[in-house]
Amino acid sequence: MGISIVFLGGLIFASGVVTESPEAGGGGAVISGLGMVALILGVIGLIASYGLFALKGWGWWLAILWTVLNIIHGIVTFFQDGIVISILSLLISGLILYYLNKSNVKRAFGLA
């Protein structure tokens, strides 16, 4: 998704440069920036998933951080977009936090 958004932002930016439209160029740059954030968060998610599968302590911490970021995103989305998607995202993130903080799960990662 991040790669697609960066690509789309680049196209919008390029069209703004070609048509000499500063609004399109600036909007394309913002969209590309948001795409880079999504791309970085996606890479962090992949690294966290490796850490979880390998039962590494840092994977647990990275998954906690990732889940907290998803909760923040769900709260922001609640006020901007659809309520149903936000509630579903918050519910799933809450379940993940609950599961990761169970004593047997923390013990498996060497944290309890």
C-alpha positions in Angstrom: 0.0 0.0 0.0 2.8 2.4 0.9 4.5 1.8 -2.4 1.3 2.5 -4.3 0.6 5.7 -2.4 4.2 6.9 -3.0 3.8 6.1 -6.7 0.4 7.9 -6.9 1.8 11.0 -5.1 4.6 11.1 -7.5 2.2 11.0 -10.5 0.2 13.8 -9.0 3.3 15.8 -8.3 4.6 15.3 -11.8 1.3 16.3 -13.3 1.4 19.5 -11.2 4.9 20.3 -12.5 3.9 19.6 -16.1 0.7 21.7 -15.9 2.4 24.3 -13.7 -0.2 23.8 -11.0 1.3 24.4 -7.6 -1.8 22.9 -5.9 -1.3 19.6 -7.6 2.4 19.6 -7.1 2.1 20.3 -3.3 -0.7 17.8 -2.9 1.3 15.1 -4.7 4.3 15.8 -2.3 2.0 15.4 0.7 0.5 12.2 -0.6 4.0 10.8 -1.3 5.0 11.7 2.2 2.0 9.9 3.7 2.9 6.9 1.5 6.4 6.9 2.9 5.0 6.8 6.4 2.8 3.8 5.4 5.8 2.1 3.8 8.0 2.6 6.9 5.2 1.3 9.2 4.7 -1.7 6.9 8.4 -2.5 7.2 8.2 -2.2 11.0 5.3 -4.6 10.9 7.2 -7.1 8.9 10.2 -6.9 11.3 7.9 -7.2 14.3 6.2 -10.3 12.8 9.6 -11.9 12.3 10.5 -11.2 15.9 7.2 -12.7 17.1 7.6 -15.9 15.0 11.2 -16.2 16.4 10.0 -15.6 20.0 12.4 -12.7 20.4 11.8 -10.2 23.2 12.3 -7.2 20.9 9.6 -8.7 18.6 7.2 -8.5 21.5 8.1 -4.9 22.3 7.8 -3.9 18.6 4.4 -5.6 18.3 3.2 -3.7 21.4 4.5 -0.4 19.8 2.8 -1.4 16.5 -0.5 -2.1 18.2 -0.4 1.2 20.1 0.1 3.0 16.8 -2.8 1.1 15.4 -5.0 2.2 18.4 -3.9 5.8 17.8 -4.8 5.4 14.1 -8.2 3.9 15.0 -9.0 6.9 17.3 -8.0 9.4 14.6 -9.9 7.5 12.0 -13.0 7.4 14.3 -13.3 11.2 14.0 -12.4 11.4 10.3 -13.8 8.4 8.5 -16.1 5.4 9.2 -17.1 4.5 12.7 -17.5 0.8 11.9 -14.0 0.4 10.6 -12.5 2.3 13.5 -14.4 0.3 16.1 -13.3 -2.9 14.4 -9.7 -1.8 14.3 -9.8 -0.7 18.0 -11.4 -4.0 19.0 -8.7 -6.1 17.1 -5.9 -4.0 18.6 -7.3 -4.3 22.1 -7.5 -8.1 21.7 -3.9 -8.2 20.4 -2.7 -6.1 23.4 -4.7 -8.4 25.8 -3.1 -11.5 24.2 0.4 -10.2 24.2 0.2 -9.3 27.9 -1.0 -12.7 29.0 1.5 -14.2 31.4 2.2 -17.4 29.4 2.8 -15.3 26.2 5.2 -13.0 28.0 7.0 -16.0 29.5 7.4 -17.4 26.0 9.2 -14.2 25.0 11.4 -14.3 28.1 9.7 -11.2 29.6 7.9 -12.7 32.7 
